[in-house]
Amino acid sequence: MKMEFFHDVLCAYCYMASPIIRQLSKEFPELEIQHRSFALLLDRSDYAADYGSEEKAKELFIEHWKKNAGKSPDRIYNYEGLEAYDGPLPISIPPLMACEAARAVGGEDAYWGVFDALETAYFVDVKNINDPKVIRAAVETTGIDMAAWSKALEDPKTEKLLKDDFLVVASYGVNVVPFLIIDGKTDEEHATIGTGSYEELKTFIKNAISK
């Protein structure tokens, strides 16, 4: 069975969901996880269009980080660091491109490793994950072949793979992340928002497998 995991590096709830999905993937080895890039902010102008301004977006993000802080021992939301941060807020494309380049080198596991590393750089270290140096430093922590990753990052095929994921997002009509779809079926027994607890998502997967 295949479970598509739709997410964005900038998503505070995807950050919470990732370790839960990792744990579930071990409990259900028959479940193949396929990562799908979803862009919450395609362009810097989206901050004004979606939130009114970058400043208002930051205020909302701080609220989300505070809301999630303490919910899981595996996840730190450094909202105090975000409050003190005075640099530009990131958009989705640079970190998602880094993830896609990792997938080109090492498949879904490599994508996931870079995804988690970049989320740590954002939610814990409060770094600008649009900065190429910050991205590279995060990717290096995963142990990936950096020469191969750098080459993939510059390859036009990687951008096409990212856009292909966006087409999949559109074809399913996914408009929120994290989101999970099993075996390409979008009925409520096979598709769900991925913000549930471990037990809730485990039940969802067990039910989908039984259908």
BAPA-314144 format. One record per residue (C-alpha): residue number from 1; residue in one letter; x, y, z. Coordinates in steps of 0.05 Angstrom, whole numbers. Layout:
N
<r nr="NUM" rest="A" x="X" y="Y" z="Z"/>
...
//
This chain:
211
<r nr="1" rest="M" x="0" y="0" z="0"/>
<r nr="2" rest="K" x="22" y="71" z="-13"/>
<r nr="3" rest="M" x="8" y="130" z="32"/>
<r nr="4" rest="E" x="21" y="199" z="4"/>
<r nr="5" rest="F" x="42" y="248" z="57"/>
<r nr="6" rest="F" x="28" y="320" z="35"/>
<r nr="7" rest="H" x="67" y="372" z="73"/>
<r nr="8" rest="D" x="107" y="437" z="73"/>
<r nr="9" rest="V" x="171" y="451" z="111"/>
<r nr="10" rest="L" x="139" y="516" z="136"/>
<r nr="11" rest="C" x="79" y="479" z="166"/>
<r nr="12" rest="A" x="79" y="477" z="242"/>
<r nr="13" rest="Y" x="30" y="419" z="242"/>
<r nr="14" rest="C" x="71" y="380" z="191"/>
<r nr="15" rest="Y" x="129" y="387" z="239"/>
<r nr="16" rest="M" x="87" y="353" z="292"/>
<r nr="17" rest="A" x="61" y="300" z="245"/>
<r nr="18" rest="S" x="128" y="277" z="216"/>
<r nr="19" rest="P" x="153" y="235" z="275"/>
<r nr="20" rest="I" x="84" y="205" z="284"/>
<r nr="21" rest="I" x="83" y="183" z="211"/>
<r nr="22" rest="R" x="154" y="156" z="219"/>
<r nr="23" rest="Q" x="132" y="113" z="278"/>
<r nr="24" rest="L" x="71" y="88" z="240"/>
<r nr="25" rest="S" x="113" y="70" z="180"/>
<r nr="26" rest="K" x="153" y="23" z="224"/>
<r nr="27" rest="E" x="90" y="-8" z="253"/>
<r nr="28" rest="F" x="61" y="-17" z="184"/>
<r nr="29" rest="P" x="120" y="-39" z="140"/>
<r nr="30" rest="E" x="72" y="-55" z="84"/>
<r nr="31" rest="L" x="58" y="19" z="79"/>
<r nr="32" rest="E" x="102" y="56" z="28"/>
<r nr="33" rest="I" x="108" y="130" z="46"/>
<r nr="34" rest="Q" x="110" y="177" z="-13"/>
<r nr="35" rest="H" x="125" y="250" z="3"/>
<r nr="36" rest="R" x="87" y="304" z="-33"/>
<r nr="37" rest="S" x="112" y="376" z="-32"/>
<r nr="38" rest="F" x="57" y="427" z="-17"/>
<r nr="39" rest="A" x="74" y="501" z="-20"/>
<r nr="40" rest="L" x="38" y="545" z="31"/>
<r nr="41" rest="L" x="76" y="606" z="6"/>
<r nr="42" rest="L" x="97" y="604" z="-67"/>
<r nr="43" rest="D" x="121" y="676" z="-69"/>
<r nr="44" rest="R" x="137" y="731" z="-20"/>
<r nr="45" rest="S" x="77" y="770" z="-44"/>
<r nr="46" rest="D" x="34" y="714" z="-14"/>
<r nr="47" rest="Y" x="48" y="742" z="55"/>
<r nr="48" rest="A" x="8" y="804" z="39"/>
<r nr="49" rest="A" x="-44" y="766" z="-1"/>
<r nr="50" rest="D" x="-56" y="712" z="52"/>
<r nr="51" rest="Y" x="-41" y="748" z="118"/>
<r nr="52" rest="G" x="-44" y="822" z="104"/>
<r nr="53" rest="S" x="30" y="832" z="116"/>
<r nr="54" rest="E" x="92" y="793" z="136"/>
<r nr="55" rest="E" x="87" y="824" z="206"/>
<r nr="56" rest="K" x="16" y="798" z="215"/>
<r nr="57" rest="A" x="38" y="730" z="189"/>
<r nr="58" rest="K" x="93" y="728" z="241"/>
<r nr="59" rest="E" x="43" y="743" z="296"/>
<r nr="60" rest="L" x="-1" y="685" z="273"/>
<r nr="61" rest="F" x="58" y="638" z="267"/>
<r nr="62" rest="I" x="79" y="655" z="338"/>
<r nr="63" rest="E" x="9" y="637" z="361"/>
<r nr="64" rest="H" x="13" y="570" z="324"/>
<r nr="65" rest="W" x="81" y="554" z="353"/>
<r nr="66" rest="K" x="58" y="571" z="424"/>
<r nr="67" rest="K" x="-4" y="528" z="414"/>
<r nr="68" rest="N" x="38" y="468" z="394"/>
<r nr="69" rest="A" x="95" y="478" z="444"/>
<r nr="70" rest="G" x="96" y="423" z="497"/>
<r nr="71" rest="K" x="49" y="376" z="459"/>
<r nr="72" rest="S" x="105" y="328" z="442"/>
<r nr="73" rest="P" x="172" y="315" z="476"/>
<r nr="74" rest="D" x="201" y="303" z="406"/>
<r nr="75" rest="R" x="183" y="372" z="381"/>
<r nr="76" rest="I" x="208" y="440" z="403"/>
<r nr="77" rest="Y" x="174" y="503" z="378"/>
<r nr="78" rest="N" x="222" y="561" z="393"/>
<r nr="79" rest="Y" x="168" y="615" z="392"/>
<r nr="80" rest="E" x="212" y="660" z="435"/>
<r nr="81" rest="G" x="265" y="656" z="382"/>
<r nr="82" rest="L" x="214" y="673" z="329"/>
<r nr="83" rest="E" x="190" y="733" z="370"/>
<r nr="84" rest="A" x="262" y="758" z="372"/>
<r nr="85" rest="Y" x="277" y="742" z="299"/>
<r nr="86" rest="D" x="280" y="804" z="256"/>
<r nr="87" rest="G" x="299" y="775" z="188"/>
<r nr="88" rest="P" x="255" y="758" z="129"/>
<r nr="89" rest="L" x="205" y="701" z="137"/>
<r nr="90" rest="P" x="217" y="644" z="88"/>
<r nr="91" rest="I" x="175" y="621" z="30"/>
<r nr="92" rest="S" x="164" y="548" z="11"/>
<r nr="93" rest="I" x="202" y="537" z="-53"/>
<r nr="94" rest="P" x="276" y="538" z="-32"/>
<r nr="95" rest="P" x="269" y="486" z="24"/>
<r nr="96" rest="L" x="222" y="443" z="-18"/>
<r nr="97" rest="M" x="273" y="444" z="-75"/>
<r nr="98" rest="A" x="326" y="420" z="-25"/>
<r nr="99" rest="C" x="280" y="362" z="-7"/>
<r nr="100" rest="E" x="266" y="345" z="-79"/>
<r nr="101" rest="A" x="341" y="345" z="-94"/>
<r nr="102" rest="A" x="351" y="297" z="-36"/>
<r nr="103" rest="R" x="297" y="251" z="-64"/>
<r nr="104" rest="A" x="333" y="251" z="-132"/>
<r nr="105" rest="V" x="396" y="227" z="-96"/>
<r nr="106" rest="G" x="369" y="179" z="-44"/>
<r nr="107" rest="G" x="295" y="168" z="-53"/>
<r nr="108" rest="E" x="239" y="179" z="-2"/>
<r nr="109" rest="D" x="283" y="167" z="59"/>
<r nr="110" rest="A" x="331" y="221" z="37"/>
<r nr="111" rest="Y" x="274" y="269" z="23"/>
<r nr="112" rest="W" x="247" y="256" z="93"/>
<r nr="113" rest="G" x="314" y="266" z="125"/>
<r nr="114" rest="V" x="325" y="334" z="93"/>
<r nr="115" rest="F" x="253" y="354" z="107"/>
<r nr="116" rest="D" x="262" y="340" z="181"/>
<r nr="117" rest="A" x="330" y="374" z="183"/>
<r nr="118" rest="L" x="302" y="438" z="151"/>
<r nr="119" rest="E" x="242" y="438" z="198"/>
<r nr="120" rest="T" x="291" y="434" z="257"/>
<r nr="121" rest="A" x="330" y="493" z="228"/>
<r nr="122" rest="Y" x="265" y="532" z="224"/>
<r nr="123" rest="F" x="224" y="513" z="285"/>
<r nr="124" rest="V" x="282" y="501" z="335"/>
<r nr="125" rest="D" x="339" y="544" z="310"/>
<r nr="126" rest="V" x="295" y="597" z="278"/>
<r nr="127" rest="K" x="340" y="603" z="217"/>
<r nr="128" rest="N" x="321" y="633" z="150"/>
<r nr="129" rest="I" x="312" y="568" z="111"/>
<r nr="130" rest="N" x="313" y="607" z="46"/>
<r nr="131" rest="D" x="386" y="624" z="57"/>
<r nr="132" rest="P" x="428" y="575" z="15"/>
<r nr="133" rest="K" x="481" y="570" z="70"/>
<r nr="134" rest="V" x="428" y="552" z="121"/>
<r nr="135" rest="I" x="397" y="501" z="74"/>
<r nr="136" rest="R" x="464" y="470" z="59"/>
<r nr="137" rest="A" x="483" y="465" z="133"/>
<r nr="138" rest="A" x="417" y="430" z="148"/>
<r nr="139" rest="V" x="425" y="382" z="90"/>
<r nr="140" rest="E" x="496" y="364" z="112"/>
<r nr="141" rest="T" x="470" y="339" z="179"/>
<r nr="142" rest="T" x="433" y="283" z="143"/>
<r nr="143" rest="G" x="497" y="251" z="116"/>
<r nr="144" rest="I" x="474" y="254" z="44"/>
<r nr="145" rest="D" x="526" y="257" z="-12"/>
<r nr="146" rest="M" x="532" y="332" z="-16"/>
<r nr="147" rest="A" x="564" y="333" z="-85"/>
<r nr="148" rest="A" x="507" y="292" z="-114"/>
<r nr="149" rest="W" x="455" y="334" z="-76"/>
<r nr="150" rest="S" x="485" y="399" z="-102"/>
<r nr="151" rest="K" x="484" y="373" z="-173"/>
<r nr="152" rest="A" x="412" y="351" z="-166"/>
<r nr="153" rest="L" x="392" y="419" z="-137"/>
<r nr="154" rest="E" x="417" y="452" z="-201"/>
<r nr="155" rest="D" x="386" y="401" z="-247"/>
<r nr="156" rest="P" x="323" y="428" z="-283"/>
<r nr="157" rest="K" x="292" y="359" z="-273"/>
<r nr="158" rest="T" x="288" y="373" z="-198"/>
<r nr="159" rest="E" x="245" y="435" z="-208"/>
<r nr="160" rest="K" x="200" y="393" z="-254"/>
<r nr="161" rest="L" x="193" y="340" z="-200"/>
<r nr="162" rest="L" x="171" y="395" z="-151"/>
<r nr="163" rest="K" x="120" y="421" z="-201"/>
<r nr="164" rest="D" x="96" y="350" z="-213"/>
<r nr="165" rest="D" x="80" y="345" z="-139"/>
<r nr="166" rest="F" x="41" y="410" z="-144"/>
<r nr="167" rest="L" x="1" y="379" z="-201"/>
<r nr="168" rest="V" x="-15" y="319" z="-157"/>
<r nr="169" rest="V" x="-37" y="367" z="-102"/>
<r nr="170" rest="A" x="-84" y="401" z="-151"/>
<r nr="171" rest="S" x="-110" y="335" z="-180"/>
<r nr="172" rest="Y" x="-131" y="311" z="-111"/>
<r nr="173" rest="G" x="-157" y="379" z="-90"/>
<r nr="174" rest="V" x="-114" y="379" z="-28"/>
<r nr="175" rest="N" x="-117" y="448" z="4"/>
<r nr="176" rest="V" x="-91" y="436" z="74"/>
<r nr="177" rest="V" x="-29" y="402" z="104"/>
<r nr="178" rest="P" x="-10" y="355" z="133"/>
<r nr="179" rest="F" x="-55" y="310" z="92"/>
<r nr="180" rest="L" x="-53" y="235" z="81"/>
<r nr="181" rest="I" x="-81" y="195" z="22"/>
<r nr="182" rest="I" x="-77" y="119" z="19"/>
<r nr="183" rest="D" x="-75" y="83" z="-49"/>
<r nr="184" rest="G" x="-97" y="145" z="-86"/>
<r nr="185" rest="K" x="-168" y="143" z="-57"/>
<r nr="186" rest="T" x="-198" y="207" z="-31"/>
<r nr="187" rest="D" x="-259" y="180" z="6"/>
<r nr="188" rest="E" x="-260" y="191" z="82"/>
<r nr="189" rest="E" x="-236" y="120" z="95"/>
<r nr="190" rest="H" x="-171" y="131" z="56"/>
<r nr="191" rest="A" x="-158" y="206" z="63"/>
<r nr="192" rest="T" x="-151" y="249" z="125"/>
<r nr="193" rest="I" x="-119" y="311" z="154"/>
<r nr="194" rest="G" x="-54" y="287" z="187"/>
<r nr="195" rest="T" x="-61" y="326" z="252"/>
<r nr="196" rest="G" x="-88" y="269" z="293"/>
<r nr="197" rest="S" x="-54" y="234" z="350"/>
<r nr="198" rest="Y" x="-13" y="171" z="340"/>
<r nr="199" rest="E" x="-72" y="127" z="361"/>
<r nr="200" rest="E" x="-121" y="165" z="316"/>
<r nr="201" rest="L" x="-76" y="159" z="255"/>
<r nr="202" rest="K" x="-61" y="86" z="271"/>
<r nr="203" rest="T" x="-136" y="72" z="271"/>
<r nr="204" rest="F" x="-143" y="109" z="205"/>
<r nr="205" rest="I" x="-89" y="66" z="173"/>
<r nr="206" rest="K" x="-116" y="1" z="201"/>
<r nr="207" rest="N" x="-185" y="17" z="175"/>
<r nr="208" rest="A" x="-158" y="35" z="106"/>
<r nr="209" rest="I" x="-118" y="-28" z="102"/>
<r nr="210" rest="S" x="-179" y="-70" z="119"/>
<r nr="211" rest="K" x="-220" y="-41" z="62"/>
//
